[in-house]
Amino acid sequence: MPTARPRLTITETDDVARALDDAAARWPDVPSRQQLLLKLLAQGHEALRSGRAEDAERRRQAIRRTSGALTGAYAPDHLSALREDWPA
């Protein structure tokens, strides 16, 4: 089918063949290896997106958990005292 979009060619290496075989076992109703490849791509993309969201949530939880842990560790004028030592 004509398209202005780039086309990608993937060689069915041993690793790709194993991934497609596993996908065929997981989704027996998908009729072709080409469609299995597209389904694997979509599933992988979703895993990446949800993984990023989970990572961000873990970071937010760590920030909440440690927020205020150093309260009182530095004097109110600590930053200005440090800056006095820096060359202009």
PDB file of N, CA, C and O in Angstrom:
ATOM      1  N   MET A   1       0.855  -1.172   0.000  1.00  0.00           N
ATOM      2  CA  MET A   1       0.000   0.000   0.000  1.00  0.00           C
ATOM      3  C   MET A   1       0.900   1.233   0.000  1.00  0.00           C
ATOM      4  O   MET A   1       1.823   1.320   0.810  1.00  0.00           O
ATOM      5  N   PRO A   2       0.644   2.191  -0.899  1.00  0.00           N
ATOM      6  CA  PRO A   2       1.465   3.406  -0.952  1.00  0.00           C
ATOM      7  C   PRO A   2       1.308   4.232   0.325  1.00  0.00           C
ATOM      8  O   PRO A   2       0.218   4.359   0.883  1.00  0.00           O
ATOM      9  N   THR A   3       2.443   4.788   0.768  1.00  0.00           N
ATOM     10  CA  THR A   3       2.428   5.626   1.962  1.00  0.00           C
ATOM     11  C   THR A   3       3.610   6.583   1.917  1.00  0.00           C
ATOM     12  O   THR A   3       4.638   6.289   1.308  1.00  0.00           O
ATOM     13  N   ALA A   4       3.454   7.718   2.562  1.00  0.00           N
ATOM     14  CA  ALA A   4       4.551   8.676   2.669  1.00  0.00           C
ATOM     15  C   ALA A   4       5.394   8.394   3.912  1.00  0.00           C
ATOM     16  O   ALA A   4       6.443   9.007   4.108  1.00  0.00           O
ATOM     17  N   ARG A   5       4.941   7.483   4.732  1.00  0.00           N
ATOM     18  CA  ARG A   5       5.657   7.165   5.983  1.00  0.00           C
ATOM     19  C   ARG A   5       6.815   6.213   5.707  1.00  0.00           C
ATOM     20  O   ARG A   5       6.783   5.427   4.760  1.00  0.00           O
ATOM     21  N   PRO A   6       7.842   6.302   6.558  1.00  0.00           N
ATOM     22  CA  PRO A   6       8.964   5.364   6.379  1.00  0.00           C
ATOM     23  C   PRO A   6       8.525   3.935   6.676  1.00  0.00           C
ATOM     24  O   PRO A   6       7.658   3.694   7.516  1.00  0.00           O
ATOM     25  N   ARG A   7       9.130   3.016   5.983  1.00  0.00           N
ATOM     26  CA  ARG A   7       8.874   1.592   6.224  1.00  0.00           C
ATOM     27  C   ARG A   7      10.068   1.008   6.956  1.00  0.00           C
ATOM     28  O   ARG A   7      11.207   1.419   6.735  1.00  0.00           O
ATOM     29  N   LEU A   8       9.803   0.053   7.823  1.00  0.00           N
ATOM     30  CA  LEU A   8      10.858  -0.607   8.584  1.00  0.00           C
ATOM     31  C   LEU A   8      10.922  -2.067   8.183  1.00  0.00           C
ATOM     32  O   LEU A   8       9.893  -2.706   7.962  1.00  0.00           O
ATOM     33  N   THR A   9      12.130  -2.588   8.089  1.00  0.00           N
ATOM     34  CA  THR A   9      12.320  -3.993   7.773  1.00  0.00           C
ATOM     35  C   THR A   9      12.986  -4.657   8.965  1.00  0.00           C
ATOM     36  O   THR A   9      14.002  -4.175   9.466  1.00  0.00           O
ATOM     37  N   ILE A  10      12.417  -5.754   9.414  1.00  0.00           N
ATOM     38  CA  ILE A  10      12.972  -6.487  10.547  1.00  0.00           C
ATOM     39  C   ILE A  10      13.248  -7.921  10.104  1.00  0.00           C
ATOM     40  O   ILE A  10      12.368  -8.613   9.594  1.00  0.00           O
ATOM     41  N   THR A  11      14.479  -8.341  10.310  1.00  0.00           N
ATOM     42  CA  THR A  11      14.851  -9.716  10.003  1.00  0.00           C
ATOM     43  C   THR A  11      14.456 -10.600  11.172  1.00  0.00           C
ATOM     44  O   THR A  11      14.681 -10.250  12.331  1.00  0.00           O
ATOM     45  N   GLU A  12      13.872 -11.737  10.866  1.00  0.00           N
ATOM     46  CA  GLU A  12      13.449 -12.649  11.932  1.00  0.00           C
ATOM     47  C   GLU A  12      14.662 -13.438  12.410  1.00  0.00           C
ATOM     48  O   GLU A  12      14.885 -14.582  12.012  1.00  0.00           O
ATOM     49  N   THR A  13      15.434 -12.795  13.273  1.00  0.00           N
ATOM     50  CA  THR A  13      16.573 -13.453  13.905  1.00  0.00           C
ATOM     51  C   THR A  13      16.045 -14.473  14.911  1.00  0.00           C
ATOM     52  O   THR A  13      14.837 -14.583  15.119  1.00  0.00           O
ATOM     53  N   ASP A  14      16.954 -15.212  15.528  1.00  0.00           N
ATOM     54  CA  ASP A  14      16.526 -16.191  16.535  1.00  0.00           C
ATOM     55  C   ASP A  14      15.780 -15.507  17.679  1.00  0.00           C
ATOM     56  O   ASP A  14      14.757 -16.013  18.140  1.00  0.00           O
ATOM     57  N   ASP A  15      16.291 -14.342  18.147  1.00  0.00           N
ATOM     58  CA  ASP A  15      15.626 -13.617  19.235  1.00  0.00           C
ATOM     59  C   ASP A  15      14.234 -13.142  18.827  1.00  0.00           C
ATOM     60  O   ASP A  15      13.278 -13.246  19.597  1.00  0.00           O
ATOM     61  N   VAL A  16      14.137 -12.623  17.613  1.00  0.00           N
ATOM     62  CA  VAL A  16      12.833 -12.144  17.125  1.00  0.00           C
ATOM     63  C   VAL A  16      11.882 -13.323  16.978  1.00  0.00           C
ATOM     64  O   VAL A  16      10.709 -13.224  17.338  1.00  0.00           O
ATOM     65  N   ALA A  17      12.376 -14.429  16.456  1.00  0.00           N
ATOM     66  CA  ALA A  17      11.533 -15.627  16.277  1.00  0.00           C
ATOM     67  C   ALA A  17      11.011 -16.123  17.631  1.00  0.00           C
ATOM     68  O   ALA A  17       9.840 -16.483  17.753  1.00  0.00           O
ATOM     69  N   ARG A  18      11.885 -16.142  18.645  1.00  0.00           N
ATOM     70  CA  ARG A  18      11.437 -16.579  19.981  1.00  0.00           C
ATOM     71  C   ARG A  18      10.367 -15.634  20.525  1.00  0.00           C
ATOM     72  O   ARG A  18       9.366 -16.074  21.091  1.00  0.00           O
ATOM     73  N   ALA A  19      10.591 -14.328  20.348  1.00  0.00           N
ATOM     74  CA  ALA A  19       9.606 -13.349  20.829  1.00  0.00           C
ATOM     75  C   ALA A  19       8.270 -13.547  20.117  1.00  0.00           C
ATOM     76  O   ALA A  19       7.216 -13.484  20.751  1.00  0.00           O
ATOM     77  N   LEU A  20       8.306 -13.784  18.816  1.00  0.00           N
ATOM     78  CA  LEU A  20       7.068 -13.998  18.058  1.00  0.00           C
ATOM     79  C   LEU A  20       6.402 -15.319  18.442  1.00  0.00           C
ATOM     80  O   LEU A  20       5.176 -15.397  18.515  1.00  0.00           O
ATOM     81  N   ASP A  21       7.196 -16.343  18.684  1.00  0.00           N
ATOM     82  CA  ASP A  21       6.632 -17.630  19.129  1.00  0.00           C
ATOM     83  C   ASP A  21       5.947 -17.465  20.486  1.00  0.00           C
ATOM     84  O   ASP A  21       4.853 -17.986  20.700  1.00  0.00           O
ATOM     85  N   ASP A  22       6.597 -16.734  21.406  1.00  0.00           N
ATOM     86  CA  ASP A  22       5.989 -16.485  22.710  1.00  0.00           C
ATOM     87  C   ASP A  22       4.714 -15.663  22.561  1.00  0.00           C
ATOM     88  O   ASP A  22       3.724 -15.908  23.250  1.00  0.00           O
ATOM     89  N   ALA A  23       4.746 -14.690  21.659  1.00  0.00           N
ATOM     90  CA  ALA A  23       3.563 -13.859  21.420  1.00  0.00           C
ATOM     91  C   ALA A  23       2.427 -14.700  20.840  1.00  0.00           C
ATOM     92  O   ALA A  23       1.264 -14.513  21.197  1.00  0.00           O
ATOM     93  N   ALA A  24       2.768 -15.620  19.950  1.00  0.00           N
ATOM     94  CA  ALA A  24       1.745 -16.491  19.348  1.00  0.00           C
ATOM     95  C   ALA A  24       1.101 -17.373  20.415  1.00  0.00           C
ATOM     96  O   ALA A  24      -0.100 -17.637  20.360  1.00  0.00           O
ATOM     97  N   ALA A  25       1.892 -17.826  21.382  1.00  0.00           N
ATOM     98  CA  ALA A  25       1.332 -18.635  22.467  1.00  0.00           C
ATOM     99  C   ALA A  25       0.448 -17.774  23.370  1.00  0.00           C
ATOM    100  O   ALA A  25      -0.567 -18.242  23.885  1.00  0.00           O
ATOM    101  N   ARG A  26       0.841 -16.520  23.554  1.00  0.00           N
ATOM    102  CA  ARG A  26       0.083 -15.600  24.420  1.00  0.00           C
ATOM    103  C   ARG A  26      -1.209 -15.137  23.758  1.00  0.00           C
ATOM    104  O   ARG A  26      -2.244 -15.016  24.413  1.00  0.00           O
ATOM    105  N   TRP A  27      -1.139 -14.877  22.447  1.00  0.00           N
ATOM    106  CA  TRP A  27      -2.289 -14.374  21.691  1.00  0.00           C
ATOM    107  C   TRP A  27      -2.561 -15.297  20.493  1.00  0.00           C
ATOM    108  O   TRP A  27      -2.259 -14.939  19.355  1.00  0.00           O
ATOM    109  N   PRO A  28      -3.126 -16.476  20.747  1.00  0.00           N
ATOM    110  CA  PRO A  28      -3.335 -17.441  19.660  1.00  0.00           C
ATOM    111  C   PRO A  28      -4.331 -16.963  18.602  1.00  0.00           C
ATOM    112  O   PRO A  28      -4.372 -17.512  17.501  1.00  0.00           O
ATOM    113  N   ASP A  29      -5.127 -15.954  18.925  1.00  0.00           N
ATOM    114  CA  ASP A  29      -6.117 -15.459  17.960  1.00  0.00           C
ATOM    115  C   ASP A  29      -5.519 -14.483  16.948  1.00  0.00           C
ATOM    116  O   ASP A  29      -6.193 -14.122  15.984  1.00  0.00           O
ATOM    117  N   VAL A  30      -4.286 -14.051  17.139  1.00  0.00           N
ATOM    118  CA  VAL A  30      -3.647 -13.137  16.183  1.00  0.00           C
ATOM    119  C   VAL A  30      -3.137 -13.989  15.026  1.00  0.00           C
ATOM    120  O   VAL A  30      -2.317 -14.885  15.226  1.00  0.00           O
ATOM    121  N   PRO A  31      -3.631 -13.707  13.791  1.00  0.00           N
ATOM    122  CA  PRO A  31      -3.406 -14.636  12.685  1.00  0.00           C
ATOM    123  C   PRO A  31      -2.024 -14.621  12.027  1.00  0.00           C
ATOM    124  O   PRO A  31      -1.644 -15.616  11.409  1.00  0.00           O
ATOM    125  N   SER A  32      -1.259 -13.532  12.136  1.00  0.00           N
ATOM    126  CA  SER A  32       0.007 -13.504  11.401  1.00  0.00           C
ATOM    127  C   SER A  32       1.147 -13.011  12.279  1.00  0.00           C
ATOM    128  O   SER A  32       0.938 -12.320  13.276  1.00  0.00           O
ATOM    129  N   ARG A  33       2.359 -13.386  11.881  1.00  0.00           N
ATOM    130  CA  ARG A  33       3.533 -12.949  12.627  1.00  0.00           C
ATOM    131  C   ARG A  33       3.704 -11.435  12.516  1.00  0.00           C
ATOM    132  O   ARG A  33       4.202 -10.801  13.446  1.00  0.00           O
ATOM    133  N   GLN A  34       3.306 -10.868  11.420  1.00  0.00           N
ATOM    134  CA  GLN A  34       3.370  -9.413  11.247  1.00  0.00           C
ATOM    135  C   GLN A  34       2.452  -8.723  12.271  1.00  0.00           C
ATOM    136  O   GLN A  34       2.843  -7.740  12.901  1.00  0.00           O
ATOM    137  N   GLN A  35       1.251  -9.239  12.425  1.00  0.00           N
ATOM    138  CA  GLN A  35       0.327  -8.657  13.402  1.00  0.00           C
ATOM    139  C   GLN A  35       0.809  -8.908  14.836  1.00  0.00           C
ATOM    140  O   GLN A  35       0.604  -8.073  15.717  1.00  0.00           O
ATOM    141  N   LEU A  36       1.448 -10.059  15.064  1.00  0.00           N
ATOM    142  CA  LEU A  36       2.024 -10.326  16.381  1.00  0.00           C
ATOM    143  C   LEU A  36       3.132  -9.320  16.696  1.00  0.00           C
ATOM    144  O   LEU A  36       3.253  -8.840  17.823  1.00  0.00           O
ATOM    145  N   LEU A  37       3.927  -9.017  15.690  1.00  0.00           N
ATOM    146  CA  LEU A  37       4.992  -8.038  15.873  1.00  0.00           C
ATOM    147  C   LEU A  37       4.419  -6.671  16.247  1.00  0.00           C
ATOM    148  O   LEU A  37       4.945  -5.999  17.135  1.00  0.00           O
ATOM    149  N   LEU A  38       3.358  -6.263  15.584  1.00  0.00           N
ATOM    150  CA  LEU A  38       2.716  -4.990  15.914  1.00  0.00           C
ATOM    151  C   LEU A  38       2.122  -5.014  17.325  1.00  0.00           C
ATOM    152  O   LEU A  38       2.177  -4.015  18.042  1.00  0.00           O
ATOM    153  N   LYS A  39       1.557  -6.154  17.719  1.00  0.00           N
ATOM    154  CA  LYS A  39       0.995  -6.276  19.069  1.00  0.00           C
ATOM    155  C   LYS A  39       2.111  -6.223  20.115  1.00  0.00           C
ATOM    156  O   LYS A  39       1.963  -5.576  21.152  1.00  0.00           O
ATOM    157  N   LEU A  40       3.223  -6.902  19.842  1.00  0.00           N
ATOM    158  CA  LEU A  40       4.375  -6.838  20.740  1.00  0.00           C
ATOM    159  C   LEU A  40       4.891  -5.411  20.871  1.00  0.00           C
ATOM    160  O   LEU A  40       5.236  -4.967  21.966  1.00  0.00           O
ATOM    161  N   LEU A  41       4.942  -4.702  19.765  1.00  0.00           N
ATOM    162  CA  LEU A  41       5.384  -3.308  19.777  1.00  0.00           C
ATOM    163  C   LEU A  41       4.452  -2.464  20.637  1.00  0.00           C
ATOM    164  O   LEU A  41       4.915  -1.665  21.450  1.00  0.00           O
ATOM    165  N   ALA A  42       3.160  -2.633  20.467  1.00  0.00           N
ATOM    166  CA  ALA A  42       2.188  -1.865  21.248  1.00  0.00           C
ATOM    167  C   ALA A  42       2.295  -2.205  22.737  1.00  0.00           C
ATOM    168  O   ALA A  42       2.246  -1.312  23.584  1.00  0.00           O
ATOM    169  N   GLN A  43       2.440  -3.491  23.055  1.00  0.00           N
ATOM    170  CA  GLN A  43       2.555  -3.911  24.455  1.00  0.00           C
ATOM    171  C   GLN A  43       3.847  -3.380  25.076  1.00  0.00           C
ATOM    172  O   GLN A  43       3.850  -2.935  26.224  1.00  0.00           O
ATOM    173  N   GLY A  44       4.934  -3.427  24.322  1.00  0.00           N
ATOM    174  CA  GLY A  44       6.206  -2.908  24.812  1.00  0.00           C
ATOM    175  C   GLY A  44       6.151  -1.417  25.053  1.00  0.00           C
ATOM    176  O   GLY A  44       6.683  -0.920  26.045  1.00  0.00           O
ATOM    177  N   HIS A  45       5.506  -0.701  24.145  1.00  0.00           N
ATOM    178  CA  HIS A  45       5.356   0.745  24.303  1.00  0.00           C
ATOM    179  C   HIS A  45       4.550   1.069  25.553  1.00  0.00           C
ATOM    180  O   HIS A  45       4.906   1.970  26.313  1.00  0.00           O
ATOM    181  N   GLU A  46       3.478   0.341  25.760  1.00  0.00           N
ATOM    182  CA  GLU A  46       2.652   0.564  26.948  1.00  0.00           C
ATOM    183  C   GLU A  46       3.444   0.261  28.223  1.00  0.00           C
ATOM    184  O   GLU A  46       3.319   0.976  29.217  1.00  0.00           O
ATOM    185  N   ALA A  47       4.247  -0.786  28.194  1.00  0.00           N
ATOM    186  CA  ALA A  47       5.068  -1.120  29.363  1.00  0.00           C
ATOM    187  C   ALA A  47       6.059   0.002  29.662  1.00  0.00           C
ATOM    188  O   ALA A  47       6.284   0.338  30.824  1.00  0.00           O
ATOM    189  N   LEU A  48       6.646   0.579  28.626  1.00  0.00           N
ATOM    190  CA  LEU A  48       7.562   1.703  28.825  1.00  0.00           C
ATOM    191  C   LEU A  48       6.846   2.898  29.433  1.00  0.00           C
ATOM    192  O   LEU A  48       7.340   3.526  30.369  1.00  0.00           O
ATOM    193  N   ARG A  49       5.684   3.201  28.891  1.00  0.00           N
ATOM    194  CA  ARG A  49       4.933   4.367  29.387  1.00  0.00           C
ATOM    195  C   ARG A  49       4.504   4.163  30.837  1.00  0.00           C
ATOM    196  O   ARG A  49       4.638   5.075  31.654  1.00  0.00           O
ATOM    197  N   SER A  50       3.993   2.987  31.163  1.00  0.00           N
ATOM    198  CA  SER A  50       3.544   2.766  32.536  1.00  0.00           C
ATOM    199  C   SER A  50       4.743   2.687  33.475  1.00  0.00           C
ATOM    200  O   SER A  50       4.648   3.093  34.632  1.00  0.00           O
ATOM    201  N   GLY A  51       5.872   2.168  32.989  1.00  0.00           N
ATOM    202  CA  GLY A  51       7.080   2.121  33.803  1.00  0.00           C
ATOM    203  C   GLY A  51       7.564   3.512  34.161  1.00  0.00           C
ATOM    204  O   GLY A  51       8.007   3.746  35.285  1.00  0.00           O
ATOM    205  N   ARG A  52       7.483   4.439  33.212  1.00  0.00           N
ATOM    206  CA  ARG A  52       7.882   5.826  33.495  1.00  0.00           C
ATOM    207  C   ARG A  52       6.975   6.437  34.540  1.00  0.00           C
ATOM    208  O   ARG A  52       7.445   7.141  35.434  1.00  0.00           O
ATOM    209  N   ALA A  53       5.685   6.179  34.441  1.00  0.00           N
ATOM    210  CA  ALA A  53       4.739   6.723  35.415  1.00  0.00           C
ATOM    211  C   ALA A  53       5.010   6.139  36.805  1.00  0.00           C
ATOM    212  O   ALA A  53       4.946   6.849  37.808  1.00  0.00           O
ATOM    213  N   GLU A  54       5.312   4.836  36.853  1.00  0.00           N
ATOM    214  CA  GLU A  54       5.621   4.199  38.139  1.00  0.00           C
ATOM    215  C   GLU A  54       6.915   4.762  38.724  1.00  0.00           C
ATOM    216  O   GLU A  54       7.003   4.990  39.931  1.00  0.00           O
ATOM    217  N   ASP A  55       7.916   4.986  37.876  1.00  0.00           N
ATOM    218  CA  ASP A  55       9.178   5.574  38.342  1.00  0.00           C
ATOM    219  C   ASP A  55       8.943   6.965  38.919  1.00  0.00           C
ATOM    220  O   ASP A  55       9.474   7.303  39.977  1.00  0.00           O
ATOM    221  N   ALA A  56       8.150   7.763  38.225  1.00  0.00           N
ATOM    222  CA  ALA A  56       7.858   9.120  38.695  1.00  0.00           C
ATOM    223  C   ALA A  56       7.120   9.079  40.024  1.00  0.00           C
ATOM    224  O   ALA A  56       7.396   9.888  40.911  1.00  0.00           O
ATOM    225  N   GLU A  57       6.194   8.153  40.172  1.00  0.00           N
ATOM    226  CA  GLU A  57       5.457   8.044  41.431  1.00  0.00           C
ATOM    227  C   GLU A  57       6.388   7.613  42.562  1.00  0.00           C
ATOM    228  O   GLU A  57       6.277   8.124  43.676  1.00  0.00           O
ATOM    229  N   ARG A  58       7.300   6.683  42.294  1.00  0.00           N
ATOM    230  CA  ARG A  58       8.270   6.272  43.322  1.00  0.00           C
ATOM    231  C   ARG A  58       9.131   7.457  43.753  1.00  0.00           C
ATOM    232  O   ARG A  58       9.419   7.617  44.939  1.00  0.00           O
ATOM    233  N   ARG A  59       9.543   8.287  42.795  1.00  0.00           N
ATOM    234  CA  ARG A  59      10.334   9.473  43.147  1.00  0.00           C
ATOM    235  C   ARG A  59       9.518  10.438  43.991  1.00  0.00           C
ATOM    236  O   ARG A  59      10.027  10.988  44.967  1.00  0.00           O
ATOM    237  N   ARG A  60       8.250  10.653  43.625  1.00  0.00           N
ATOM    238  CA  ARG A  60       7.391  11.546  44.421  1.00  0.00           C
ATOM    239  C   ARG A  60       7.221  11.020  45.841  1.00  0.00           C
ATOM    240  O   ARG A  60       7.260  11.792  46.799  1.00  0.00           O
ATOM    241  N   GLN A  61       7.035   9.718  45.980  1.00  0.00           N
ATOM    242  CA  GLN A  61       6.898   9.121  47.316  1.00  0.00           C
ATOM    243  C   GLN A  61       8.175   9.305  48.129  1.00  0.00           C
ATOM    244  O   GLN A  61       8.110   9.588  49.325  1.00  0.00           O
ATOM    245  N   ALA A  62       9.330   9.150  47.496  1.00  0.00           N
ATOM    246  CA  ALA A  62      10.602   9.331  48.196  1.00  0.00           C
ATOM    247  C   ALA A  62      10.753  10.779  48.647  1.00  0.00           C
ATOM    248  O   ALA A  62      11.249  11.043  49.742  1.00  0.00           O
ATOM    249  N   ILE A  63      10.332  11.704  47.815  1.00  0.00           N
ATOM    250  CA  ILE A  63      10.401  13.127  48.186  1.00  0.00           C
ATOM    251  C   ILE A  63       9.489  13.388  49.375  1.00  0.00           C
ATOM    252  O   ILE A  63       9.884  14.059  50.329  1.00  0.00           O
ATOM    253  N   ARG A  64       8.261  12.856  49.320  1.00  0.00           N
ATOM    254  CA  ARG A  64       7.333  13.050  50.445  1.00  0.00           C
ATOM    255  C   ARG A  64       7.888  12.424  51.731  1.00  0.00           C
ATOM    256  O   ARG A  64       7.788  13.009  52.810  1.00  0.00           O
ATOM    257  N   ARG A  65       8.470  11.232  51.602  1.00  0.00           N
ATOM    258  CA  ARG A  65       8.988  10.509  52.757  1.00  0.00           C
ATOM    259  C   ARG A  65      10.154  11.249  53.422  1.00  0.00           C
ATOM    260  O   ARG A  65      10.289  11.226  54.646  1.00  0.00           O
ATOM    261  N   THR A  66      10.990  11.900  52.618  1.00  0.00           N
ATOM    262  CA  THR A  66      12.176  12.557  53.159  1.00  0.00           C
ATOM    263  C   THR A  66      12.016  14.054  53.328  1.00  0.00           C
ATOM    264  O   THR A  66      12.924  14.728  53.813  1.00  0.00           O
ATOM    265  N   SER A  67      10.876  14.574  52.933  1.00  0.00           N
ATOM    266  CA  SER A  67      10.642  16.019  53.045  1.00  0.00           C
ATOM    267  C   SER A  67      10.785  16.472  54.493  1.00  0.00           C
ATOM    268  O   SER A  67      10.175  15.901  55.397  1.00  0.00           O
ATOM    269  N   GLY A  68      11.592  17.496  54.701  1.00  0.00           N
ATOM    270  CA  GLY A  68      11.780  18.052  56.031  1.00  0.00           C
ATOM    271  C   GLY A  68      12.784  17.309  56.885  1.00  0.00           C
ATOM    272  O   GLY A  68      12.993  17.677  58.041  1.00  0.00           O
ATOM    273  N   ALA A  69      13.410  16.278  56.354  1.00  0.00           N
ATOM    274  CA  ALA A  69      14.345  15.471  57.145  1.00  0.00           C
ATOM    275  C   ALA A  69      15.545  16.294  57.625  1.00  0.00           C
ATOM    276  O   ALA A  69      16.129  15.976  58.661  1.00  0.00           O
ATOM    277  N   LEU A  70      15.912  17.318  56.911  1.00  0.00           N
ATOM    278  CA  LEU A  70      17.069  18.130  57.295  1.00  0.00           C
ATOM    279  C   LEU A  70      16.668  19.475  57.884  1.00  0.00           C
ATOM    280  O   LEU A  70      17.499  20.374  58.012  1.00  0.00           O
ATOM    281  N   THR A  71      15.409  19.611  58.238  1.00  0.00           N
ATOM    282  CA  THR A  71      14.957  20.866  58.847  1.00  0.00           C
ATOM    283  C   THR A  71      15.787  21.136  60.098  1.00  0.00           C
ATOM    284  O   THR A  71      15.903  20.281  60.976  1.00  0.00           O
ATOM    285  N   GLY A  72      16.357  22.324  60.167  1.00  0.00           N
ATOM    286  CA  GLY A  72      17.161  22.717  61.314  1.00  0.00           C
ATOM    287  C   GLY A  72      18.612  22.298  61.219  1.00  0.00           C
ATOM    288  O   GLY A  72      19.399  22.634  62.104  1.00  0.00           O
ATOM    289  N   ALA A  73      18.991  21.581  60.184  1.00  0.00           N
ATOM    290  CA  ALA A  73      20.375  21.134  60.046  1.00  0.00           C
ATOM    291  C   ALA A  73      21.302  22.285  59.649  1.00  0.00           C
ATOM    292  O   ALA A  73      22.505  22.240  59.907  1.00  0.00           O
ATOM    293  N   TYR A  74      20.739  23.303  59.026  1.00  0.00           N
ATOM    294  CA  TYR A  74      21.535  24.447  58.581  1.00  0.00           C
ATOM    295  C   TYR A  74      20.995  25.716  59.225  1.00  0.00           C
ATOM    296  O   TYR A  74      19.788  25.867  59.416  1.00  0.00           O
ATOM    297  N   ALA A  75      21.896  26.613  59.551  1.00  0.00           N
ATOM    298  CA  ALA A  75      21.495  27.903  60.121  1.00  0.00           C
ATOM    299  C   ALA A  75      20.771  28.709  59.054  1.00  0.00           C
ATOM    300  O   ALA A  75      21.005  28.499  57.864  1.00  0.00           O
ATOM    301  N   PRO A  76      19.891  29.632  59.453  1.00  0.00           N
ATOM    302  CA  PRO A  76      19.140  30.423  58.476  1.00  0.00           C
ATOM    303  C   PRO A  76      20.039  31.188  57.499  1.00  0.00           C
ATOM    304  O   PRO A  76      19.634  31.408  56.357  1.00  0.00           O
ATOM    305  N   ASP A  77      21.224  31.593  57.902  1.00  0.00           N
ATOM    306  CA  ASP A  77      22.098  32.369  57.022  1.00  0.00           C
ATOM    307  C   ASP A  77      23.187  31.511  56.376  1.00  0.00           C
ATOM    308  O   ASP A  77      24.161  32.051  55.850  1.00  0.00           O
ATOM    309  N   HIS A  78      23.037  30.185  56.406  1.00  0.00           N
ATOM    310  CA  HIS A  78      24.061  29.272  55.909  1.00  0.00           C
ATOM    311  C   HIS A  78      24.415  29.543  54.444  1.00  0.00           C
ATOM    312  O   HIS A  78      25.596  29.595  54.101  1.00  0.00           O
ATOM    313  N   LEU A  79      23.429  29.713  53.589  1.00  0.00           N
ATOM    314  CA  LEU A  79      23.679  29.926  52.164  1.00  0.00           C
ATOM    315  C   LEU A  79      24.446  31.215  51.926  1.00  0.00           C
ATOM    316  O   LEU A  79      25.398  31.234  51.147  1.00  0.00           O
ATOM    317  N   SER A  80      24.046  32.287  52.584  1.00  0.00           N
ATOM    318  CA  SER A  80      24.758  33.549  52.386  1.00  0.00           C
ATOM    319  C   SER A  80      26.191  33.441  52.907  1.00  0.00           C
ATOM    320  O   SER A  80      27.097  34.037  52.324  1.00  0.00           O
ATOM    321  N   ALA A  81      26.414  32.699  53.985  1.00  0.00           N
ATOM    322  CA  ALA A  81      27.779  32.515  54.498  1.00  0.00           C
ATOM    323  C   ALA A  81      28.619  31.721  53.490  1.00  0.00           C
ATOM    324  O   ALA A  81      29.798  32.019  53.301  1.00  0.00           O
ATOM    325  N   LEU A  82      28.036  30.741  52.860  1.00  0.00           N
ATOM    326  CA  LEU A  82      28.765  29.998  51.818  1.00  0.00           C
ATOM    327  C   LEU A  82      29.122  30.903  50.656  1.00  0.00           C
ATOM    328  O   LEU A  82      30.236  30.851  50.136  1.00  0.00           O
ATOM    329  N   ARG A  83      28.179  31.725  50.254  1.00  0.00           N
ATOM    330  CA  ARG A  83      28.409  32.608  49.104  1.00  0.00           C
ATOM    331  C   ARG A  83      29.515  33.620  49.384  1.00  0.00           C
ATOM    332  O   ARG A  83      30.180  34.065  48.448  1.00  0.00           O
ATOM    333  N   GLU A  84      29.728  33.990  50.624  1.00  0.00           N
ATOM    334  CA  GLU A  84      30.801  34.920  50.955  1.00  0.00           C
ATOM    335  C   GLU A  84      32.169  34.335  50.590  1.00  0.00           C
ATOM    336  O   GLU A  84      33.104  35.075  50.285  1.00  0.00           O
ATOM    337  N   ASP A  85      32.281  33.004  50.623  1.00  0.00           N
ATOM    338  CA  ASP A  85      33.551  32.355  50.296  1.00  0.00           C
ATOM    339  C   ASP A  85      33.782  32.247  48.791  1.00  0.00           C
ATOM    340  O   ASP A  85      34.909  32.006  48.360  1.00  0.00           O
ATOM    341  N   TRP A  86      32.744  32.418  47.994  1.00  0.00           N
ATOM    342  CA  TRP A  86      32.878  32.252  46.545  1.00  0.00           C
ATOM    343  C   TRP A  86      33.475  33.509  45.947  1.00  0.00           C
ATOM    344  O   TRP A  86      33.150  34.617  46.375  1.00  0.00           O
ATOM    345  N   PRO A  87      34.353  33.348  44.955  1.00  0.00           N
ATOM    346  CA  PRO A  87      34.879  34.533  44.282  1.00  0.00           C
ATOM    347  C   PRO A  87      33.764  35.192  43.438  1.00  0.00           C
ATOM    348  O   PRO A  87      32.865  34.515  42.939  1.00  0.00           O
ATOM    349  N   ALA A  88      33.844  36.476  43.300  1.00  0.00           N
ATOM    350  CA  ALA A  88      32.818  37.228  42.559  1.00  0.00           C
ATOM    351  C   ALA A  88      32.918  36.985  41.073  1.00  0.00           C
ATOM    352  O   ALA A  88      32.133  37.537  40.303  1.00  0.00           O
TER     353      ALA A  88
END
